[in-house]
Amino acid sequence: MDGQALALSQSEPIKIDIGCGPNKQSDHIGLDKIAFDGVDHVIDIGVERWPFEDGAVESAYTSHFVEHLTAVDDEVDDRGLV
């Protein structure tokens, strides 16, 4: 990607699957750090700018992702409490 945000049809809502791995939700755009099959954009989610204009994403799905963010480690204690 050349740094430009995705230009999708205004009639189609943008749904993203954050950290989708090889199990991307149907009708979603997959974002992951690793180029698994089905990943649409390989980016370091916690570091790089996401390939969408501000306010363009209608919904976001994630599963088993938050625990992989390094900033979370600083906020969660040994019992998993924030």
MARPARO-87709 format. One record per residue: y, x, z of N, C-alpha, C in turn; residue number from 1; residue in three letters. Coordinates in steps of 0.1 Angstrom, whole numbers, m for minus. Layout:
# MARPARO-87709
{nY:Y; nX:X; nZ:Z; caY:Y; caX:X; caZ:Z; cY:Y; cX:X; cZ:Z; nr:NUM; rest:ala}
...
# end
This chain:
# MARPARO-87709
{nY:m12; nX:8; nZ:0; caY:0; caX:0; caZ:0; cY:12; cX:9; cZ:0; nr:1; rest:met}
{nY:23; nX:5; nZ:m7; caY:34; caX:13; caZ:m9; cY:45; cX:11; cZ:1; nr:2; rest:asp}
{nY:42; nX:4; nZ:13; caY:53; caX:2; caZ:23; cY:59; cX:m12; cZ:22; nr:3; rest:gly}
{nY:58; nX:m19; nZ:10; caY:63; caX:m32; caZ:9; cY:55; cX:m42; cZ:16; nr:4; rest:gln}
{nY:61; nX:m52; nZ:22; caY:54; caX:m63; caZ:28; cY:47; cX:m71; cZ:18; nr:5; rest:ala}
{nY:37; nX:m78; nZ:22; caY:29; caX:m86; caZ:12; cY:38; cX:m98; cZ:8; nr:6; rest:leu}
{nY:38; nX:m101; nZ:m5; caY:45; caX:m112; caZ:m10; cY:34; cX:m123; cZ:m14; nr:7; rest:ala}
{nY:32; nX:m132; nZ:m5; caY:22; caX:m143; caZ:m7; cY:30; cX:m156; cZ:m10; nr:8; rest:leu}
{nY:23; nX:m165; nZ:m17; caY:29; caX:m178; caZ:m20; cY:33; cX:m185; cZ:m7; nr:9; rest:ser}
{nY:45; nX:m191; nZ:m8; caY:50; caX:m198; caZ:4; cY:41; cX:m210; cZ:7; nr:10; rest:gln}
{nY:34; nX:m215; nZ:m3; caY:25; caX:m227; caZ:m1; cY:13; cX:m223; cZ:7; nr:11; rest:ser}
{nY:9; nX:m210; nZ:8; caY:m3; caX:m206; caZ:15; cY:1; cX:m200; cZ:28; nr:12; rest:glu}
{nY:m3; nX:m206; nZ:39; caY:0; caX:m199; caZ:52; cY:m8; cX:m186; cZ:53; nr:13; rest:pro}
{nY:m1; nX:m176; nZ:60; caY:m8; caX:m164; caZ:62; cY:m15; cX:m164; cZ:75; nr:14; rest:ile}
{nY:m28; nX:m162; nZ:75; caY:m36; caX:m161; caZ:87; cY:m42; cX:m147; cZ:87; nr:15; rest:lys}
{nY:m41; nX:m140; nZ:98; caY:m47; caX:m127; caZ:99; cY:m58; cX:m126; cZ:110; nr:16; rest:ile}
{nY:m67; nX:m116; nZ:108; caY:m77; caX:m113; caZ:117; cY:m75; cX:m99; cZ:121; nr:17; rest:asp}
{nY:m70; nX:m97; nZ:134; caY:m66; caX:m84; caZ:139; cY:m78; cX:m76; cZ:144; nr:18; rest:ile}
{nY:m81; nX:m64; nZ:139; caY:m92; caX:m57; caZ:143; cY:m105; cX:m63; cZ:139; nr:19; rest:gly}
{nY:m106; nX:m69; nZ:127; caY:m117; caX:m77; caZ:122; cY:m130; cX:m70; cZ:121; nr:20; rest:cys}
{nY:m130; nX:m57; nZ:119; caY:m142; caX:m50; caZ:116; cY:m149; cX:m56; cZ:104; nr:21; rest:gly}
{nY:m163; nX:m56; nZ:104; caY:m170; caX:m61; caZ:92; cY:m172; cX:m77; cZ:93; nr:22; rest:pro}
{nY:m166; nX:m83; nZ:104; caY:m168; caX:m97; caZ:106; cY:m155; cX:m105; cZ:105; nr:23; rest:asn}
{nY:m148; nX:m104; nZ:94; caY:m135; caX:m110; caZ:92; cY:m137; cX:m126; cZ:91; nr:24; rest:lys}
{nY:m128; nX:m133; nZ:97; caY:m128; caX:m148; caZ:96; cY:m125; cX:m152; cZ:82; nr:25; rest:gln}
{nY:m131; nX:m163; nZ:77; caY:m128; caX:m167; caZ:64; cY:m114; cX:m172; cZ:63; nr:26; rest:ser}
{nY:m108; nX:m171; nZ:51; caY:m94; caX:m175; caZ:49; cY:m84; cX:m167; cZ:57; nr:27; rest:asp}
{nY:m88; nX:m155; nZ:61; caY:m79; caX:m147; caZ:69; cY:m77; cX:m133; cZ:61; nr:28; rest:his}
{nY:m66; nX:m127; nZ:64; caY:m64; caX:m113; caZ:59; cY:m68; cX:m104; cZ:70; nr:29; rest:ile}
{nY:m78; nX:m95; nZ:67; caY:m83; caX:m86; caZ:77; cY:m76; cX:m73; cZ:79; nr:30; rest:gly}
{nY:m72; nX:m70; nZ:91; caY:m66; caX:m57; caZ:95; cY:m75; cX:m49; cZ:104; nr:31; rest:leu}
{nY:m77; nX:m37; nZ:101; caY:m85; caX:m28; caZ:110; cY:m82; cX:m14; cZ:107; nr:32; rest:asp}
{nY:m85; nX:m5; nZ:117; caY:m83; caX:9; caZ:116; cY:m93; cX:16; cZ:107; nr:33; rest:lys}
{nY:m105; nX:9; nZ:106; caY:m116; caX:15; caZ:98; cY:m118; cX:6; cZ:86; nr:34; rest:ile}
{nY:m121; nX:12; nZ:75; caY:m123; caX:5; caZ:62; cY:m137; cX:m1; cZ:61; nr:35; rest:ala}
{nY:m140; nX:m10; nZ:70; caY:m153; caX:m18; caZ:69; cY:m152; cX:m27; cZ:56; nr:36; rest:phe}
{nY:m163; nX:m31; nZ:52; caY:m164; caX:m42; caZ:41; cY:m156; cX:m54; cZ:46; nr:37; rest:asp}
{nY:m147; nX:m59; nZ:37; caY:m140; caX:m71; caZ:41; cY:m126; cX:m68; cZ:47; nr:38; rest:gly}
{nY:m123; nX:m56; nZ:51; caY:m110; caX:m53; caZ:56; cY:m100; cX:m52; cZ:45; nr:39; rest:val}
{nY:m89; nX:m60; nZ:46; caY:m79; caX:m60; caZ:35; cY:m69; cX:m49; cZ:36; nr:40; rest:asp}
{nY:m65; nX:m46; nZ:49; caY:m55; caX:m35; caZ:51; cY:m60; cX:m26; cZ:62; nr:41; rest:his}
{nY:m62; nX:m13; nZ:59; caY:m66; caX:m3; caZ:68; cY:m53; cX:3; cZ:74; nr:42; rest:val}
{nY:m50; nX:m1; nZ:87; caY:m39; caX:5; caZ:93; cY:m42; cX:7; cZ:108; nr:43; rest:ile}
{nY:m35; nX:16; nZ:114; caY:m36; caX:18; caZ:129; cY:m27; cX:8; cZ:135; nr:44; rest:asp}
{nY:m33; nX:m3; nZ:139; caY:m25; caX:m15; caZ:143; cY:m15; cX:m13; cZ:154; nr:45; rest:ile}
{nY:m18; nX:m4; nZ:164; caY:m9; caX:m1; caZ:175; cY:2; cX:8; cZ:171; nr:46; rest:gly}
{nY:1; nX:14; nZ:159; caY:11; caX:25; caZ:156; cY:19; cX:21; cZ:143; nr:47; rest:val}
{nY:12; nX:17; nZ:132; caY:19; caX:15; caZ:120; cY:25; cX:1; cZ:119; nr:48; rest:glu}
{nY:35; nX:0; nZ:110; caY:41; caX:m13; caZ:107; cY:31; cX:m22; cZ:100; nr:49; rest:arg}
{nY:30; nX:m34; nZ:104; caY:21; caX:m43; caZ:97; cY:26; cX:m47; cZ:84; nr:50; rest:trp}
{nY:18; nX:m50; nZ:74; caY:22; caX:m53; caZ:60; cY:27; cX:m67; cZ:58; nr:51; rest:pro}
{nY:35; nX:m73; nZ:67; caY:40; caX:m87; caZ:65; cY:55; cX:m87; cZ:70; nr:52; rest:phe}
{nY:62; nX:m96; nZ:63; caY:76; caX:m98; caZ:67; cY:76; cX:m105; cZ:81; nr:53; rest:glu}
{nY:86; nX:m102; nZ:89; caY:88; caX:m109; caZ:102; cY:87; cX:m124; cZ:100; nr:54; rest:asp}
{nY:79; nX:m131; nZ:108; caY:78; caX:m145; caZ:108; cY:69; cX:m151; cZ:97; nr:55; rest:gly}
{nY:63; nX:m142; nZ:89; caY:55; caX:m147; caZ:78; cY:41; cX:m151; cZ:82; nr:56; rest:ala}
{nY:36; nX:m147; nZ:93; caY:22; caX:m150; caZ:97; cY:22; cX:m163; cZ:105; nr:57; rest:val}
{nY:14; nX:m172; nZ:100; caY:13; caX:m185; caZ:107; cY:3; cX:m185; cZ:119; nr:58; rest:glu}
{nY:m8; nX:m177; nZ:118; caY:m17; caX:m176; caZ:129; cY:m25; cX:m163; cZ:129; nr:59; rest:ser}
{nY:m29; nX:m159; nZ:141; caY:m36; caX:m146; caZ:142; cY:m48; cX:m149; cZ:151; nr:60; rest:ala}
{nY:m59; nX:m143; nZ:147; caY:m72; caX:m143; caZ:154; cY:m76; cX:m129; cZ:157; nr:61; rest:tyr}
{nY:m82; nX:m128; nZ:169; caY:m88; caX:m115; caZ:173; cY:m100; cX:m117; cZ:182; nr:62; rest:thr}
{nY:m109; nX:m108; nZ:182; caY:m121; caX:m109; caZ:191; cY:m125; cX:m95; cZ:193; nr:63; rest:ser}
{nY:m126; nX:m91; nZ:206; caY:m130; caX:m78; caZ:210; cY:m121; cX:m67; cZ:205; nr:64; rest:his}
{nY:m108; nX:m70; nZ:206; caY:m98; caX:m60; caZ:201; cY:m89; cX:m55; cZ:211; nr:65; rest:phe}
{nY:m84; nX:m63; nZ:220; caY:m74; caX:m59; caZ:230; cY:m79; cX:m46; cZ:238; nr:66; rest:val}
{nY:m92; nX:m46; nZ:242; caY:m97; caX:m35; caZ:250; cY:m96; cX:m21; cZ:242; nr:67; rest:glu}
{nY:m93; nX:m22; nZ:229; caY:m92; caX:m9; caZ:222; cY:m78; cX:m4; cZ:221; nr:68; rest:his}
{nY:m68; nX:m11; nZ:226; caY:m55; caX:m6; caZ:226; cY:m52; cX:3; cZ:237; nr:69; rest:leu}
{nY:m47; nX:15; nZ:235; caY:m45; caX:25; caZ:245; cY:m35; cX:21; cZ:255; nr:70; rest:thr}
{nY:m25; nX:13; nZ:252; caY:m15; caX:8; caZ:261; cY:m21; cX:m1; cZ:272; nr:71; rest:ala}
{nY:m31; nX:m8; nZ:268; caY:m38; caX:m17; caZ:277; cY:m44; cX:m9; cZ:288; nr:72; rest:val}
{nY:m49; nX:2; nZ:286; caY:m55; caX:11; caZ:296; cY:m46; cX:13; cZ:308; nr:73; rest:asp}
{nY:m33; nX:15; nZ:305; caY:m23; caX:18; caZ:315; cY:m20; cX:5; cZ:324; nr:74; rest:asp}
{nY:m23; nX:m7; nZ:318; caY:m19; caX:m19; caZ:325; cY:m31; cX:m26; cZ:332; nr:75; rest:glu}
{nY:m43; nX:m22; nZ:329; caY:m55; caX:m28; caZ:335; cY:m61; cX:m19; cZ:345; nr:76; rest:val}
{nY:m64; nX:m24; nZ:357; caY:m71; caX:m16; caZ:367; cY:m86; cX:m15; cZ:365; nr:77; rest:asp}
{nY:m93; nX:m9; nZ:374; caY:m107; caX:m7; caZ:372; cY:m115; cX:m20; cZ:373; nr:78; rest:asp}
{nY:m110; nX:m30; nZ:378; caY:m116; caX:m43; caZ:379; cY:m113; cX:m52; cZ:367; nr:79; rest:arg}
{nY:m105; nX:m47; nZ:358; caY:m101; caX:m54; caZ:346; cY:m90; cX:m64; cZ:348; nr:80; rest:gly}
{nY:m83; nX:m62; nZ:359; caY:m71; caX:m70; caZ:363; cY:m58; cX:m64; cZ:358; nr:81; rest:leu}
{nY:m49; nX:m72; nZ:353; caY:m36; caX:m67; caZ:349; cY:m27; cX:m66; cZ:360; nr:82; rest:val}
# end
